[in-house]
Amino acid sequence: MTSINGKRRRIGDDVVYFFIYLCAALSVVLLAGIIIYVFVRGIGQVNWQFLTSETSVLRGTVGIAGNLLNTLYIIIITMLIATPVGVGAAVYLNEYAKPGKLVSTIEFATETLAGIPSIIFGLFGMMFFGQTIGFGYSILTGSLTLTLMVLPLITRNTQEALKTVPDSYRHGAVGLGAGKWHTIRTILLPSAMPGIITGVILAIGRIVGESAALLFTAGSAGMLPKVASGYFSKIMQSGGTLTIKLYLAATSEGKFDQAFGIAVVLLVIVFLINILTKVLAKKFQANRSSF
């Protein structure tokens, strides 16, 4: 009887393993299929002129340089606001706040905020930042809206990273006479840095891929500044990112070749973001192991 049960268990395990590997293989095939299809359709569109010029009917050029610049502006402004606020909130919740209704309420609000559809963020950003405050359709309005979107991601990742730091680090620092903030700054944050970096770069990935919220807030203009001072005032002007340009090219403009070319650029950016995540995580993980 024991041998029969053991044989049935092995057969059941083999069936489960088969479906696990089948699902994994299917995921890889789907990803490879999407990447291959997009690259085949769009790689011929990508060249130096496409990356460094702007679309102009008069000059007969097709380019995404303005959209690349707008994407860079929105990433930098959003992360400059969201990173310190998100990391600071996580440090407070994990290291200072005592477990109770307040912490539970904040965590519930954070999780709920992470689940709100991006189109609702766009509507709120357009009405509050754009009209109530008066920023209008601008890169700043889009950046502030995306800040609300990525804050939960950074906060939750930082919290989980801080929870993985052993309590022995905290007890050891206290035993040596270190203060609370000194312990957080010199021991806990460096130890949790792989998780923090992962959250930050995942947030950047979401910013790069966002379109719905930015349609309501940042607009769709893709022009480059004509003078040097225009690069500073550009944040108060309308600016469409790569995803906005892709959406417009594939819908209202009907330029599918151009849309696939932008898709290739976005895939390369996402690929580089993932590589950067792994490299930085390994680097900080190595530094953590040296403590």
C-alpha positions in Angstrom: 0.0 0.0 0.0 2.8 2.4 0.8 4.5 1.8 -2.5 1.2 2.3 -4.4 0.7 5.6 -2.6 4.3 6.7 -3.2 3.9 5.9 -6.9 0.7 7.9 -7.1 2.3 10.8 -5.4 5.2 10.7 -7.9 2.8 10.6 -10.8 0.9 13.6 -9.3 4.2 15.4 -8.8 5.2 14.7 -12.4 1.9 16.1 -13.7 2.3 19.2 -11.6 5.9 19.7 -12.8 4.8 19.2 -16.4 2.2 22.0 -16.2 4.6 24.3 -14.3 7.2 23.9 -17.1 4.5 24.2 -19.7 3.4 27.6 -18.3 7.0 28.8 -18.0 7.7 27.8 -21.6 4.4 29.5 -22.7 5.4 32.7 -21.0 8.8 32.7 -22.7 7.3 32.0 -26.1 4.8 34.8 -25.7 7.5 37.3 -24.7 9.7 36.2 -27.5 6.9 36.4 -30.0 6.0 39.9 -29.0 9.6 41.1 -29.1 10.3 39.5 -32.4 7.1 40.8 -34.0 7.7 44.4 -32.8 11.3 44.4 -33.9 10.5 43.0 -37.3 7.9 45.6 -37.9 9.7 48.5 -36.4 13.5 48.1 -36.5 13.7 49.5 -40.1 12.2 52.8 -38.8 14.8 53.4 -36.1 17.9 55.3 -37.3 19.9 58.3 -36.1 17.6 60.8 -37.7 14.6 59.2 -36.1 16.1 59.5 -32.7 17.6 63.0 -32.9 15.1 65.0 -35.0 11.5 66.0 -34.6 8.6 65.4 -36.9 8.2 68.2 -39.4 6.0 68.3 -42.5 8.0 71.3 -43.9 11.4 69.6 -43.6 10.0 66.1 -44.4 11.5 64.6 -41.2 10.1 62.0 -38.9 11.6 62.0 -35.4 11.0 61.4 -31.7 13.7 63.6 -30.1 11.1 65.9 -28.6 9.2 63.0 -27.1 12.4 61.5 -25.8 13.3 64.7 -24.0 9.8 65.0 -22.6 10.0 61.5 -21.2 13.3 62.3 -19.6 11.9 65.5 -18.0 8.9 63.6 -16.6 11.1 60.8 -15.2 13.5 63.2 -13.5 10.9 65.5 -12.0 8.7 62.6 -10.8 11.5 60.7 -9.2 13.0 63.8 -7.5 9.6 64.2 -5.7 8.5 60.6 -5.3 11.7 59.0 -4.1 12.4 61.0 -0.9 8.7 61.1 0.0 8.2 57.4 -0.6 11.4 56.3 1.2 10.7 58.7 4.0 7.2 57.4 4.4 8.5 53.8 4.5 11.1 54.6 7.1 8.5 56.3 9.3 6.0 53.4 9.0 8.6 50.7 9.6 11.0 52.3 12.1 9.2 55.0 14.0 5.4 54.4 13.9 4.0 52.1 16.5 1.6 49.4 15.2 -1.9 50.5 15.5 -4.9 52.1 13.7 -2.8 54.9 12.2 -0.3 52.6 10.6 -3.0 50.2 9.4 -4.9 53.1 7.9 -1.8 54.5 6.1 -1.0 51.0 4.7 -4.6 50.5 3.6 -4.6 53.9 1.9 -1.3 53.0 0.2 -2.5 49.7 -1.1 -5.8 51.3 -2.3 -3.9 54.1 -4.1 -1.8 51.5 -5.9 -4.9 49.8 -7.3 -6.6 52.9 -8.6 -6.8 53.0 -12.5 -4.4 55.4 -14.1 -7.1 57.1 -16.0 -8.6 58.3 -12.7 -5.2 59.7 -11.7 -5.2 61.6 -15.0 -8.6 63.0 -14.4 -7.7 64.1 -10.9 -4.4 65.6 -12.1 -6.1 67.5 -14.9 -8.7 69.0 -12.5 -6.4 69.7 -9.5 -2.9 70.4 -10.8 -4.0 71.6 -14.2 -7.0 73.7 -13.5 -7.3 74.4 -9.7 -3.6 75.2 -9.2 -3.2 76.5 -12.7 -0.4 74.5 -14.2 -2.5 73.6 -17.3 -1.4 71.0 -19.8 2.3 70.8 -18.9 5.1 68.4 -18.1 4.9 69.6 -14.4 1.3 68.6 -14.2 2.0 65.2 -15.7 5.0 64.7 -13.3 2.9 65.6 -10.2 0.2 63.2 -11.3 2.7 60.4 -11.9 4.2 61.1 -8.5 0.9 60.1 -6.9 0.9 56.9 -9.0 4.4 55.7 -8.2 4.5 56.7 -4.5 2.8 53.4 -3.3 5.2 51.4 -5.4 8.3 53.0 -3.9 6.8 53.1 -0.3 5.8 49.4 -0.3 9.1 48.2 -1.8 11.1 50.2 0.7 9.0 48.9 3.5 9.5 45.3 2.5 13.2 45.9 2.0 13.5 47.4 5.5 11.7 44.4 6.9 14.3 42.0 5.4 17.1 43.7 7.4 17.8 41.5 10.5 16.9 42.9 13.9 20.4 42.0 15.0 21.6 45.0 13.0 19.4 47.3 15.0 20.2 45.7 18.3 23.9 45.8 17.6 23.8 49.5 16.7 21.9 50.4 19.8 24.3 48.4 21.9 27.2 50.4 20.5 25.4 53.6 21.4 24.2 54.7 18.0 21.1 56.9 17.8 17.9 56.0 15.9 18.6 58.2 12.9 22.3 57.3 12.7 21.3 53.6 12.7 18.8 54.1 9.9 21.1 56.3 7.8 24.3 54.2 8.1 23.0 50.7 8.6 19.4 50.1 7.7 19.1 52.1 4.5 22.4 50.8 3.0 21.3 47.2 3.9 17.9 47.7 2.3 19.2 49.5 -0.8 18.7 46.5 -3.2 15.0 46.6 -2.5 14.8 50.4 -2.6 16.7 50.5 -5.9 14.4 47.8 -7.3 11.3 49.9 -6.3 12.7 53.1 -7.8 13.6 51.5 -11.1 10.2 49.7 -11.3 8.6 53.1 -10.8 10.7 54.5 -13.6 9.4 51.6 -15.8 5.9 52.5 -15.0 6.5 56.2 -15.8 8.0 55.2 -19.2 5.0 53.0 -20.0 2.2 55.4 -18.8 0.0 57.0 -21.3 -3.6 57.3 -20.0 -2.8 59.7 -17.2 -0.5 61.8 -19.3 -3.1 62.3 -22.1 -5.1 64.4 -19.6 -2.2 66.2 -17.9 0.9 66.6 -20.0 -0.6 66.9 -23.5 1.0 65.6 -26.7 3.4 68.3 -28.0 6.7 66.9 -29.2 8.6 69.9 -30.3 12.2 70.7 -29.2 13.0 74.1 -27.6 14.3 76.6 -30.1 16.7 78.4 -27.7 18.7 77.2 -24.7 16.5 79.0 -22.2 13.6 77.0 -23.5 14.9 73.9 -21.9 14.2 75.5 -18.4 10.8 76.8 -19.2 9.8 73.6 -21.0 8.4 72.0 -17.7 5.5 74.5 -17.8 4.7 73.6 -21.4 2.8 70.7 -23.0 4.9 67.7 -23.7 4.0 64.3 -25.0 6.1 61.3 -24.0 7.0 58.3 -26.2 3.9 56.4 -25.2 1.7 59.3 -26.1 3.4 59.6 -29.5 3.0 55.9 -30.1 -0.7 56.0 -29.2 -1.3 59.0 -31.5 0.7 57.5 -34.3 -1.2 54.2 -34.2 -4.7 55.8 -33.9 -5.4 59.3 -35.1 -2.4 59.6 -37.4 -2.5 56.0 -38.7 1.3 55.8 -39.0 1.8 52.2 -37.9 5.4 52.0 -39.1 6.3 55.0 -36.9 4.3 53.5 -34.0 6.3 50.2 -34.3 9.5 52.2 -34.4 8.6 53.9 -31.1 7.7 50.5 -29.7 11.2 49.2 -30.5 12.7 52.2 -28.6 10.4 51.6 -25.6 11.3 47.9 -25.6 15.0 48.7 -25.6 14.5 51.2 -22.7 12.6 48.6 -20.7 15.3 46.1 -21.4 18.0 48.5 -20.2 15.9 49.3 -17.1 15.7 45.6 -16.2 19.4 45.1 -16.7 20.2 48.2 -14.5 17.9 46.8 -11.8 19.8 43.5 -11.7 23.2 45.1 -11.8 22.5 47.6 -9.0 20.7 45.0 -6.9 23.7 42.6 -7.1 26.1 45.5 -6.3 24.3 46.5 -3.2 23.6 42.9 -2.2 27.4 42.4 -2.3 27.9 45.5 -0.2 25.3 44.3 2.3 27.0 40.9 2.7 30.2 42.7 3.7 28.6 44.1 6.8 
